[in-house]
Amino acid sequence: MTQSLIVANASPVFVQAPAEKGLTGFAIDFLMGGVSAAVSKTAAAPIERVKLLIQNQDEMIKAGRLSEPYKGIGDCFSRTIKDEGVMSLWRGNTANVIRYFPTQALNFAFKDYFKSLFNFKKDKDPYWKVFGGNIASGGFAGASSLVFVFSLDYARTRLANDAKAAKKGGERQFNGLVDVYKKTYASDGIAGLYRGFPLSAAGIFIYRGLYFGMYDSLKPILLTGKLQDNFFASFALGWLITNAAGLASYPIDTVRRRMMMTSGEAVKYKNTFDAFSQIVKKEGVRSLFKGGAANILRAVAGAGVLAGYDQLQLIVFGKKWSGGSG
């Protein structure tokens, strides 16, 4: 009873780790989740930038920063390398690592905190309660993390989509991370840095809820016996779950990022509903899924986070620390 009161009254900012893990366990969750994320996202940065370019190309064309639509993943890769060089494929990666380290680390660490609030027991409660609890705890963990790092997600999106202007002498819109903040704040104020936040919160809840919840719930059922500590089996399960979660929330991701792209522009969407309706009316439903194929390849990074996290625990501790994947 005392423990539940302590957890329930914990500050939403300075989250107290569950009593059974303590501060050390919380810190280890934070560190190992962040390291796994930073490494995997850097490895997948080229395909991630291509995904973002294809996804947001219609907004770029409107702004005069892209001459013609991309024909596919290969065309986007070749045109980007030809116009900007190979290293440009990592444009925005620094902001992504800065953003993703605390995001993923907080997701992993906060997940156990929210699990304790729902108070379900894997060995005692029915499967549906455990499954629902895992989805809810993962969703709340992701939504909570987003509060702290949304502006970095915005900056990463703008940098990744900052192709050399088609009609402006090959100039870029932003000179770097700090410049994104300066120019956006100057033109739109704080609201510009948080454009699309409500929709992003909903999307991250759905994505992270499924991402963590399905992995935690399905892993003990599918990965048993020799498969329990098998890296490739764990990686494959993570990849499939990441794709399922990504597909379910992809239209939301498209709309929220396209709303971000209008900060600093003369014409903006009035709200989330206006953005959805305009995109579907003018471009069709398929436009909501542009970049979807690249997103499937990008999911390798997400799978690597989950599987790599488990393997790091085995190497460092000789056992799996429950904060990562349950």
C-alpha positions as CSV (number, residue, x, y, z in Angstrom):
1,M,0.0,0.0,0.0
2,T,2.8,2.4,0.9
3,Q,4.6,1.6,-2.3
4,S,1.5,2.3,-4.5
5,L,1.0,5.7,-2.7
6,I,4.6,6.7,-3.4
7,V,4.3,5.8,-7.1
8,A,0.9,7.4,-7.4
9,N,2.1,10.7,-6.0
10,A,5.4,10.9,-7.9
11,S,6.0,14.0,-9.9
12,P,5.3,13.6,-13.6
13,V,8.6,15.4,-14.3
14,F,10.8,13.8,-11.7
15,V,9.5,10.3,-12.1
16,Q,10.3,8.0,-9.2
17,A,11.6,4.6,-10.3
18,P,9.5,1.6,-9.0
19,A,10.7,0.7,-5.5
20,E,11.8,-2.8,-6.5
21,K,14.3,-1.4,-9.0
22,G,15.5,1.7,-7.3
23,L,17.5,4.6,-8.7
24,T,20.3,2.3,-10.1
25,G,17.8,0.3,-12.1
26,F,16.2,3.4,-13.4
27,A,19.5,4.9,-14.5
28,I,20.5,1.7,-16.2
29,D,17.2,1.6,-18.1
30,F,17.8,5.2,-19.2
31,L,21.4,4.6,-20.3
32,M,20.9,1.3,-22.1
33,G,17.8,2.3,-23.9
34,G,19.4,5.5,-25.1
35,V,22.6,3.9,-26.3
36,S,20.7,1.2,-28.3
37,A,18.5,3.9,-29.9
38,A,21.4,6.3,-30.8
39,V,23.4,3.5,-32.5
40,S,20.5,2.0,-34.4
41,K,19.1,5.4,-35.6
42,T,22.5,6.5,-36.9
43,A,22.8,3.3,-38.8
44,A,19.4,3.8,-40.4
45,A,19.8,7.6,-40.9
46,P,20.0,7.5,-44.8
47,I,16.8,5.5,-45.3
48,E,15.1,7.6,-42.6
49,R,15.9,10.8,-44.4
50,V,14.7,9.3,-47.7
51,K,11.4,8.3,-45.9
52,L,10.9,11.9,-44.7
53,L,11.7,13.4,-48.1
54,I,9.2,11.2,-49.9
55,Q,6.6,11.6,-47.1
56,N,6.8,15.5,-47.2
57,Q,7.6,16.1,-50.8
58,D,4.2,17.7,-51.6
59,E,4.8,20.4,-49.0
60,M,8.4,20.9,-50.3
61,I,7.0,21.4,-53.9
62,K,4.5,24.0,-52.6
63,A,7.3,25.9,-51.0
64,G,9.4,25.8,-54.1
65,R,12.1,23.6,-52.5
66,L,11.6,20.6,-54.8
67,S,11.4,20.7,-58.6
68,E,9.4,17.5,-59.2
69,P,8.1,14.5,-57.2
70,Y,10.3,11.6,-56.3
71,K,9.5,8.5,-58.4
72,G,10.5,6.1,-55.6
73,I,13.1,5.2,-53.0
74,G,15.8,4.7,-55.6
75,D,15.1,8.0,-57.3
76,C,15.1,9.8,-54.0
77,F,18.4,8.3,-53.0
78,S,20.1,9.1,-56.4
79,R,18.8,12.6,-56.7
80,T,19.7,13.5,-53.1
81,I,23.3,12.1,-53.5
82,K,23.7,13.8,-56.9
83,D,22.4,17.2,-55.7
84,E,23.8,17.2,-52.1
85,G,26.4,14.5,-51.8
86,V,26.5,11.2,-49.9
87,M,27.0,12.8,-46.5
88,S,23.7,14.7,-46.9
89,L,21.9,11.4,-46.3
90,W,22.8,12.0,-42.6
91,R,21.4,15.5,-42.6
92,G,19.3,15.9,-39.4
93,N,20.9,12.9,-37.8
94,T,22.6,14.9,-35.1
95,A,19.2,16.4,-34.0
96,N,17.7,12.9,-34.3
97,V,20.3,11.4,-32.0
98,I,20.0,14.3,-29.5
99,R,16.2,13.8,-29.7
100,Y,16.1,10.1,-29.8
101,F,18.5,9.4,-26.9
102,P,16.3,10.9,-24.2
103,T,13.1,9.9,-26.0
104,Q,13.9,6.2,-26.2
105,A,15.7,6.1,-22.9
106,L,12.7,7.8,-21.2
107,N,10.3,5.4,-23.0
108,F,12.1,2.4,-21.6
109,A,12.6,3.8,-18.1
110,F,9.1,5.2,-17.7
111,K,7.4,2.1,-19.1
112,D,7.9,0.3,-15.8
113,Y,6.7,3.3,-13.9
114,F,3.4,3.3,-15.8
115,K,3.2,-0.5,-15.5
116,S,3.2,-0.1,-11.7
117,L,0.3,2.3,-12.0
118,F,-1.8,-0.3,-13.8
119,N,-0.8,-2.9,-11.3
120,F,-1.1,-6.0,-13.4
121,K,0.7,-9.3,-12.7
122,K,2.0,-11.4,-15.7
123,D,1.8,-14.6,-13.7
124,K,-1.6,-14.0,-12.1
125,D,-3.8,-11.7,-14.3
126,P,-5.6,-12.9,-17.5
127,Y,-3.8,-12.4,-20.8
128,W,-6.1,-9.6,-22.0
129,K,-5.3,-7.5,-18.9
130,V,-1.6,-8.0,-19.3
131,F,-1.8,-7.2,-23.0
132,G,-3.9,-4.1,-22.4
133,G,-1.6,-3.0,-19.5
134,N,1.4,-3.3,-21.7
135,I,-0.1,-1.2,-24.5
136,A,-1.3,1.5,-22.1
137,S,2.0,1.7,-20.2
138,G,4.0,1.9,-23.4
139,G,1.7,4.5,-24.8
140,F,1.8,6.7,-21.7
141,A,5.6,6.4,-21.6
142,G,5.9,7.6,-25.2
143,A,3.4,10.5,-24.7
144,S,5.2,11.6,-21.6
145,S,8.6,11.6,-23.3
146,L,7.2,13.6,-26.2
147,V,6.4,16.6,-23.9
148,F,10.1,17.1,-23.3
149,V,11.5,16.4,-26.8
150,F,8.9,17.6,-29.3
151,S,10.7,20.7,-30.5
152,L,13.8,18.5,-31.3
153,D,11.5,16.2,-33.4
154,Y,10.3,19.3,-35.2
155,A,13.8,20.5,-35.8
156,R,14.9,17.1,-37.0
157,T,12.0,17.0,-39.5
158,R,12.8,20.4,-40.9
159,L,16.5,19.6,-41.3
160,A,15.9,16.2,-42.9
161,N,13.5,17.8,-45.4
162,D,15.8,20.8,-46.1
163,A,16.7,19.9,-49.6
164,K,18.6,22.4,-51.6
165,A,16.0,24.7,-53.1
166,A,14.9,24.0,-56.6
167,K,14.0,27.7,-57.3
168,K,16.4,29.5,-55.0
169,G,19.9,28.9,-56.4
170,G,20.5,25.7,-54.5
171,E,20.3,27.3,-51.1
172,R,19.2,25.6,-47.9
173,Q,16.6,27.0,-45.7
174,F,18.4,26.3,-42.4
175,N,22.1,26.3,-41.5
176,G,21.8,23.8,-38.6
177,L,19.9,22.9,-35.5
178,V,20.2,26.2,-33.7
179,D,19.2,28.0,-36.9
180,V,15.9,26.1,-37.1
181,Y,15.0,27.3,-33.6
182,K,16.0,30.9,-34.4
183,K,14.1,31.2,-37.7
184,T,11.0,29.3,-36.5
185,Y,10.8,31.3,-33.3
186,A,11.3,34.6,-35.3
187,S,8.5,33.8,-37.8
188,D,6.0,31.8,-35.7
189,G,7.0,32.0,-32.0
190,I,6.8,29.1,-29.7
191,A,3.7,27.8,-31.4
192,G,5.8,27.2,-34.6
193,L,8.1,24.8,-32.7
194,Y,5.0,22.9,-31.4
195,R,2.9,22.8,-34.5
196,G,1.3,19.4,-34.8
197,F,1.9,18.6,-31.1
198,P,-1.7,17.3,-30.2
199,L,-1.7,15.0,-33.2
200,S,1.8,13.9,-32.5
201,A,0.8,13.0,-28.9
202,A,-2.0,10.8,-30.2
203,G,0.2,9.2,-32.8
204,I,3.0,8.5,-30.4
205,F,0.6,6.9,-28.0
206,I,-0.7,4.5,-30.6
207,Y,2.7,3.7,-32.0
208,R,4.6,3.3,-28.7
209,G,1.7,1.6,-27.1
210,L,1.7,-1.1,-29.8
211,Y,5.5,-1.0,-30.1
212,F,6.1,-1.9,-26.4
213,G,2.8,-3.6,-25.6
214,M,2.9,-6.2,-28.4
215,Y,6.5,-6.9,-27.9
216,D,6.2,-7.4,-24.2
217,S,3.0,-9.5,-24.6
218,L,4.0,-11.7,-27.6
219,K,7.6,-12.2,-26.7
220,P,7.1,-14.7,-23.8
221,I,4.6,-16.6,-26.0
222,L,6.6,-16.8,-29.3
223,L,10.2,-16.6,-28.1
224,T,10.5,-19.7,-25.8
225,G,13.1,-22.3,-25.3
226,K,16.2,-21.9,-27.5
227,L,14.6,-18.8,-29.2
228,Q,14.4,-16.9,-25.9
229,D,17.9,-15.5,-26.1
230,N,18.3,-15.8,-29.9
231,F,19.3,-12.4,-31.3
232,F,17.8,-13.0,-34.8
233,A,14.5,-14.3,-33.4
234,S,14.2,-11.3,-31.2
235,F,15.2,-9.0,-34.0
236,A,12.6,-10.5,-36.4
237,L,9.8,-10.2,-33.8
238,G,10.8,-6.6,-33.2
239,W,10.9,-5.8,-36.9
240,L,7.4,-7.2,-37.5
241,I,5.9,-5.4,-34.5
242,T,7.6,-2.1,-35.5
243,N,6.1,-2.4,-38.9
244,A,2.6,-3.2,-37.5
245,A,2.8,-0.2,-35.2
246,G,4.2,2.0,-37.9
247,L,1.4,1.1,-40.4
248,A,-1.3,1.8,-37.9
249,S,0.0,5.3,-37.1
250,Y,1.5,6.2,-40.4
251,P,-1.3,8.5,-41.7
252,I,-1.1,10.4,-38.4
253,D,2.7,10.7,-38.8
254,T,2.3,12.0,-42.3
255,V,-0.2,14.7,-41.3
256,R,1.7,15.8,-38.3
257,R,5.0,16.2,-40.2
258,R,3.3,18.1,-43.0
259,M,1.8,20.4,-40.4
260,M,5.3,20.9,-39.1
261,M,6.5,21.8,-42.6
262,T,4.2,24.8,-42.7
263,S,5.9,26.7,-39.9
264,G,7.4,29.8,-41.4
265,E,5.3,29.5,-44.5
266,A,2.6,32.0,-45.6
267,V,-0.1,29.3,-45.9
268,K,-0.8,26.9,-43.0
269,Y,-3.3,24.3,-42.2
270,K,-6.0,25.6,-39.8
271,N,-6.0,22.5,-37.6
272,T,-5.5,18.7,-37.8
273,F,-8.9,18.1,-39.4
274,D,-8.2,20.8,-42.0
275,A,-4.8,19.1,-42.8
276,F,-6.3,15.7,-43.2
277,S,-9.2,16.9,-45.4
278,Q,-7.0,19.0,-47.6
279,I,-4.5,16.3,-48.2
280,V,-7.1,13.6,-49.0
281,K,-9.2,16.0,-51.1
282,K,-6.3,17.3,-53.2
283,E,-3.9,14.4,-53.3
284,G,-6.0,11.3,-52.4
285,V,-5.7,8.8,-49.5
286,R,-2.5,7.3,-51.0
287,S,-0.7,10.5,-50.2
288,L,-1.1,9.7,-46.5
289,F,1.1,6.6,-47.0
290,K,3.9,8.2,-49.1
291,G,7.2,6.9,-47.9
292,G,5.6,3.8,-46.4
293,A,7.9,1.5,-48.3
294,A,10.9,3.3,-46.9
295,N,9.3,3.2,-43.5
296,I,9.3,-0.6,-43.6
297,L,13.1,-0.6,-44.2
298,R,13.5,2.0,-41.5
299,A,11.7,-0.3,-39.1
300,V,15.0,-2.3,-39.0
301,A,16.3,0.4,-36.7
302,G,13.3,0.0,-34.3
303,A,13.8,-3.7,-34.2
304,G,17.5,-3.3,-33.5
305,V,16.7,-1.1,-30.5
306,L,14.5,-3.8,-28.9
307,A,16.7,-6.8,-29.8
308,G,19.9,-5.0,-29.1
309,Y,18.7,-3.8,-25.8
310,D,18.1,-7.4,-24.7
311,Q,21.5,-8.5,-25.9
312,L,23.3,-5.6,-24.1
313,Q,21.6,-6.6,-20.9
314,L,22.9,-10.2,-21.3
315,I,26.4,-9.0,-22.0
316,V,26.7,-6.4,-19.3
317,F,24.6,-8.0,-16.5
318,G,24.5,-11.7,-17.5
319,K,20.7,-11.3,-17.4
320,K,17.9,-9.2,-18.9
321,W,17.0,-6.1,-17.1
322,S,13.2,-5.8,-17.2
323,G,13.0,-2.2,-18.2
324,G,13.7,-2.8,-21.9
325,S,11.5,-5.5,-23.2
326,G,10.0,-7.0,-20.2
